[in-house]
Amino acid sequence: MFHYFPDNYRWSLAVLRAIAAGGLFGEIDWACSRLREAAKAAPSGDLEAWHAAWRELAMQLETSARTAREAGHHVSASDFSLRASVYYQWAEGLLDPDDARAHAMYGKHLDCFADFASQRSPAIEIVDIPFGDQVIPAYLVPAAPGNAPGPACLLSDGLDANKEEMFYVALALARRGITTLAFDGPGQGAALRVHGMTARHDFEKPVGAVVDWLLQRPEVDPARIGIVAASWGGYYAPRAVAFEKRIKACGVMGAVFDTHACMVRRVGYVPGQGATQLGGNAPLGTTGKQILRILGAPDWESAFRKLEAFRLEPVAHQIDCDLFIVHGENDRHAPPSEAQRLMEAVASRHKRLRVFTQAEGGAAHVNLDRPEPALSMVCDWMAERL
């Protein structure tokens, strides 16, 4: 994996995530090249400097989008808005979740993505899906023109990601004729930050609500629905399809068979002592406080009690839909053994595991060090299965 900041894994991972989500390396380098020393500050970098650099970059792109829009250059405005959204995500991403600036930056992130979505052709629909007395935030990316009704795919993000960060996957699916609905489930993105929904192990419940909504769309064939998920989504999606039998195919980008065990390793959890490993080189994409906020837990003891239920072993035998897992051999968040355990436990007749090596690239978490060809493999497979 490319470490832009040699002594700070978390910041380096963020750089790769921002590029995958649509950011440009030249713009990111312009902001981050000034953070070399800030990245070395104990214990996990100078977060004020990080925030300031990404906020400045995001504001520049937002201004460029506004200027282009006022001049009638809607393609440029849309492109600028997408990248501004990516950069505002990271201006917010490592702030204390109780910091008022975090709420403001996340609002900017959503606003810029909405500007991008409305100016794109064809436009992307931003929707709220009913879920009990709450809503699940989502956006719908229409498939490339073809015969309707056609296949559709749900798209789920990970522990600390946002649905907007996954647009590159939605676009890849849409280009293959698959209508894509990306959503923030409980504990994710806007579901957490805007609606206060914390993570839950029974992810089939929100997924069921999303499928209910999707089946009302005339462009969707009810017999051809899939799901693709990444990172912690590698727990959420398999958990969902163990119960939600309307989903026919599941693509996993980084499997998590035992979320509790993986998180113990990631934060160095010791009973009675809490998380002992939260510095910049811990295999984390966010801060310890944000993880507690995601889980709706006041402390690490409570968090790990809740995580006891986040295990696939009790339900994996119920998974019988088509399954494809891509994983990196050097994934620091979840070792390849997590993917192998899932493969061995499911009842799927059609199942496949592809582990990418250091020599070929794509060996890091969610293949972020070299997203292709893993991304195309998953999307091509989904097109074949649906």
C-alpha positions in Angstrom: 0.0 0.0 0.0 1.2 3.5 -0.9 1.8 5.4 2.3 1.6 9.1 1.4 2.5 9.7 5.1 5.1 7.0 5.9 4.4 7.3 9.7 0.6 7.6 9.6 -1.4 4.7 8.2 -4.8 6.4 8.9 -4.0 9.5 7.0 -2.4 7.5 4.1 -5.6 5.4 3.9 -7.7 8.5 3.8 -5.7 9.8 0.8 -6.3 6.5 -1.1 -10.0 6.6 -0.1 -10.3 10.1 -1.4 -8.7 9.2 -4.7 -11.0 6.2 -5.2 -14.0 8.3 -4.4 -13.2 10.7 -7.2 -10.6 13.1 -5.8 -7.6 14.1 -8.0 -4.1 13.3 -6.8 -2.8 16.7 -7.8 -5.4 18.5 -5.8 -4.9 16.2 -2.8 -1.1 16.5 -3.0 -1.5 20.3 -3.0 -3.3 20.1 0.3 -1.4 17.2 1.9 2.1 18.1 0.9 2.0 20.7 3.6 1.1 18.1 6.3 4.3 16.0 6.3 5.4 17.2 9.7 1.8 17.4 11.0 1.4 13.7 10.2 4.2 12.8 12.7 2.6 14.5 15.7 1.7 12.1 18.5 -0.5 10.1 18.9 -2.2 10.3 15.5 -1.2 13.5 13.7 -2.1 17.1 14.1 -5.8 16.9 13.4 -6.3 20.7 13.3 -3.8 21.0 10.5 -5.5 18.0 8.7 -8.9 19.7 9.0 -7.6 23.1 7.8 -5.9 21.7 4.7 -8.9 19.6 3.5 -11.3 22.4 4.3 -9.3 24.9 2.3 -9.2 22.5 -0.7 -12.9 21.7 -0.4 -13.8 25.5 -0.3 -11.7 26.0 -3.5 -13.6 23.3 -5.4 -16.9 24.6 -4.1 -16.1 28.1 -5.4 -15.0 26.6 -8.7 -18.3 24.8 -9.0 -20.3 27.9 -8.3 -18.3 29.9 -10.8 -18.8 27.2 -13.5 -22.5 26.9 -12.7 -23.1 30.7 -13.0 -21.3 30.6 -16.4 -23.6 27.8 -17.6 -20.8 25.2 -17.6 -22.8 22.5 -15.9 -20.5 19.6 -16.6 -17.6 21.4 -15.0 -19.8 22.5 -12.1 -20.9 18.9 -11.5 -17.3 17.6 -11.6 -16.1 20.3 -9.2 -19.0 19.6 -6.8 -18.3 15.9 -6.6 -14.7 16.5 -5.7 -15.7 19.3 -3.2 -18.0 16.7 -1.6 -15.1 14.2 -1.3 -12.8 16.8 0.3 -15.4 18.1 2.7 -15.9 14.5 3.9 -12.2 14.4 5.0 -12.4 17.9 6.5 -15.0 16.3 8.8 -13.8 12.8 8.9 -11.2 13.0 11.8 -12.7 15.8 13.8 -14.2 15.1 17.2 -17.8 14.2 16.5 -18.9 16.7 19.2 -17.0 19.5 17.4 -19.6 21.9 15.9 -17.4 22.1 12.8 -18.0 18.4 12.2 -21.7 19.0 11.7 -21.0 22.0 9.4 -18.4 20.1 7.3 -20.7 17.1 6.9 -23.5 19.4 5.8 -21.2 20.8 3.2 -20.3 17.3 2.1 -23.9 16.4 1.5 -24.8 19.8 -0.1 -21.9 19.5 -2.6 -22.9 15.9 -3.5 -26.5 17.0 -4.0 -25.2 19.8 -6.4 -23.2 17.2 -8.3 -26.2 14.8 -8.5 -28.6 17.4 -9.7 -26.3 18.7 -12.5 -25.2 15.3 -13.7 -26.8 13.8 -16.8 -28.7 11.5 -16.2 -29.5 13.0 -12.8 -29.0 11.1 -9.6 -32.0 10.9 -7.3 -31.4 11.6 -3.6 -34.0 9.9 -1.5 -35.1 9.1 2.1 -36.3 5.5 2.5 -38.9 4.9 5.2 -37.6 2.7 8.0 -40.0 2.5 10.9 -40.4 6.0 12.3 -37.0 7.0 10.8 -35.5 7.1 7.3 -32.6 5.6 5.5 -30.7 8.2 3.4 -29.9 6.9 -0.1 -29.3 7.9 -3.7 -30.3 6.1 -6.9 -27.9 6.0 -9.9 -29.9 5.0 -13.0 -28.6 2.2 -15.2 -27.2 2.9 -18.7 -30.1 3.0 -21.2 -31.6 -0.4 -21.9 -34.7 -2.5 -21.6 -36.7 -2.0 -18.4 -37.4 -3.6 -16.0 -33.8 -4.6 -15.4 -31.4 -5.6 -12.7 -30.7 -3.5 -9.6 -28.0 -3.6 -6.9 -27.9 -2.2 -3.3 -24.6 -0.6 -2.3 -23.4 -0.5 1.3 -20.5 1.3 2.8 -18.4 0.3 5.8 -17.8 1.3 9.4 -16.9 4.9 9.0 -17.6 5.5 5.3 -20.4 7.4 3.6 -22.6 6.3 0.7 -21.2 9.2 -1.4 -17.7 7.7 -1.0 -19.0 4.6 -2.9 -20.2 6.5 -6.0 -17.3 5.1 -8.0 -18.8 1.6 -7.5 -22.3 2.8 -8.3 -21.1 4.3 -11.5 -19.3 1.1 -12.5 -22.5 -0.9 -11.9 -24.7 1.6 -13.7 -22.4 1.4 -16.8 -23.1 -2.3 -16.9 -26.9 -1.8 -17.0 -27.5 -2.1 -13.3 -29.6 0.5 -11.4 -27.8 1.1 -8.2 -29.2 2.3 -4.8 -26.4 3.4 -2.4 -27.5 3.8 1.2 -26.3 4.7 4.7 -27.5 2.1 7.1 -27.6 2.5 10.9 -24.2 3.7 12.2 -23.1 4.9 8.7 -22.9 8.3 7.1 -26.0 10.5 7.3 -28.0 7.8 9.1 -25.6 8.4 12.0 -24.7 12.0 11.6 -28.1 13.4 10.6 -30.6 10.9 12.0 -28.8 9.6 15.0 -29.1 5.9 14.1 -26.3 3.8 15.6 -24.9 0.5 14.3 -27.0 -2.7 14.7 -26.0 -6.3 14.1 -29.3 -7.3 12.4 -28.6 -5.4 9.2 -31.2 -7.4 7.4 -33.8 -5.1 8.9 -32.7 -1.9 7.1 -31.8 -3.9 4.0 -35.3 -5.3 4.0 -36.7 -1.8 4.0 -34.4 -0.7 1.2 -35.5 -3.7 -0.9 -39.2 -2.9 -0.2 -38.6 0.6 -1.5 -36.6 -0.6 -4.5 -39.4 -3.0 -5.6 -41.7 -0.1 -6.1 -39.6 1.2 -8.9 -40.8 0.3 -12.4 -37.3 0.1 -13.8 -36.4 -2.7 -11.4 -36.9 -6.5 -12.1 -37.8 -8.0 -8.7 -36.1 -11.3 -9.6 -32.7 -9.6 -10.3 -31.5 -7.8 -7.2 -28.0 -7.9 -5.8 -25.9 -6.2 -3.1 -22.3 -5.0 -3.1 -20.6 -3.9 0.1 -17.1 -3.0 1.3 -15.1 -3.1 4.5 -17.6 -3.5 7.5 -20.1 -4.0 4.8 -18.3 -7.3 4.4 -20.2 -8.3 7.6 -23.4 -6.3 6.9 -24.1 -7.6 3.5 -23.6 -11.4 4.2 -25.6 -10.9 7.4 -28.4 -9.4 5.4 -28.6 -12.0 2.7 -28.7 -14.8 5.3 -32.3 -13.5 5.9 -33.3 -11.4 2.9 -33.9 -13.9 0.2 -35.1 -11.4 -2.4 -31.4 -10.7 -3.0 -29.9 -13.1 -5.5 -26.2 -12.2 -5.5 -23.8 -10.7 -3.0 -20.5 -9.1 -3.8 -18.1 -8.5 -0.9 -15.1 -6.2 -1.1 -13.2 -7.2 2.1 -15.0 -9.9 4.2 -15.5 -9.7 7.9 -16.6 -13.0 9.4 -16.1 -12.1 13.1 -16.4 -8.3 13.6 -15.7 -8.6 17.3 -12.4 -10.4 16.8 -11.3 -8.1 14.1 -12.0 -5.0 16.2 -10.2 -6.5 19.1 -7.1 -6.7 16.9 -7.6 -3.3 15.3 -7.8 -1.3 18.5 -5.8 -3.5 20.8 -8.7 -4.1 23.1 -7.9 -5.5 26.6 -10.8 -6.2 29.0 -10.7 -3.7 31.8 -8.2 -1.5 30.0 -10.2 -0.6 26.9 -8.6 0.3 23.5 -4.8 0.4 23.8 -4.0 0.9 20.1 -5.6 4.1 18.7 -2.6 5.9 17.2 -2.1 6.9 13.6 -0.6 3.6 12.6 -3.5 1.5 14.0 -5.5 -0.2 11.2 -8.4 2.3 11.6 -10.0 4.8 9.2 -11.4 7.1 12.0 -10.9 8.0 15.6 -11.7 5.9 18.7 -14.4 8.4 19.8 -16.1 8.2 16.4 -16.1 4.3 16.6 -17.9 4.6 20.0 -20.3 7.0 18.5 -21.0 4.7 15.6 -21.7 1.8 18.0 -23.8 4.0 20.3 -21.6 3.0 23.2 -20.3 5.2 26.1 -17.1 3.2 26.5 -15.1 0.4 25.1 -16.4 -2.2 27.5 -19.9 -1.4 26.3 -18.8 -1.3 22.7 -17.3 -4.8 22.9 -20.4 -6.2 24.6 -22.5 -4.9 21.7 -20.0 -6.3 19.2 -20.6 -9.9 20.6 -23.6 -10.0 18.3 -21.6 -8.9 15.2 -20.6 -12.4 14.1 -21.5 -14.3 11.0 -20.9 -17.8 12.4 -24.4 -18.3 13.8 -26.1 -17.4 10.5 -23.6 -18.1 7.7 -25.1 -21.5 6.9 -28.3 -19.6 5.9 -26.5 -17.8 3.1 -27.4 -19.5 -0.2 -27.4 -16.7 -2.8 -24.5 -16.4 -5.3 -21.4 -15.0 -3.5 -18.2 -13.4 -4.7 -15.5 -12.1 -2.3 -12.5 -10.1 -3.2 -9.9 -9.6 -0.5 -6.3 -8.3 -0.1 -3.7 -10.6 1.3 -2.3 -7.7 3.4 -5.6 -6.4 4.6 -4.8 -5.0 8.1 -8.4 -4.5 9.0 -9.5 -8.1 8.4 -7.0 -10.9 7.5 -7.8 -13.1 4.5 -8.7 -15.9 7.0 -12.0 -13.9 7.5 -12.9 -14.3 3.8 -11.9 -18.0 3.9 -14.1 -18.7 6.9 -17.0 -17.1 5.2 -16.5 -19.1 2.1 -16.4 -22.4 4.0 -19.5 -21.6 6.1 -22.0 -20.5 3.4 -24.4 -22.8 1.6 -24.2 -21.0 -1.7 -23.9 -23.3 -4.8 -22.1 -20.5 -6.7 -19.4 -19.0 -4.6 -16.0 -17.6 -5.4 -13.1 -16.1 -3.5 -10.3 -14.0 -5.1 -7.4 -12.9 -2.8 -5.1 -10.3 -4.4 -1.4 -10.5 -3.6 1.2 -7.9 -2.9 3.0 -8.8 -6.1 0.0 -8.1 -8.3 -1.4 -5.2 -6.3 -4.8 -4.8 -4.6 -3.5 -6.4 -1.4 -4.5 -3.7 1.0 -7.9 -3.1 2.7 -10.7 -3.0 0.1 -8.0 -3.3 -2.6 -7.4 0.5 -2.1 -3.8 0.3 -3.1 -4.8 -0.8 -6.6 -8.6 -0.9 -6.9 -8.5 -2.4 -10.4 -9.1 -5.1 -11.5 -10.9 -6.1 -8.3 -13.6 -3.5 -8.9 -14.3 -4.6 -12.5 -14.3 -8.3 -11.4 -17.0 -7.7 -8.8 -19.1 -5.5 -11.2 -18.7 -7.9 -14.1 -19.6 -10.8 -11.9 -22.7 -9.0 -10.6 -23.8 -8.3 -14.2 -23.4 -12.0 -15.1 -25.3 -13.2 -12.1 -28.2 -10.7 -12.5 
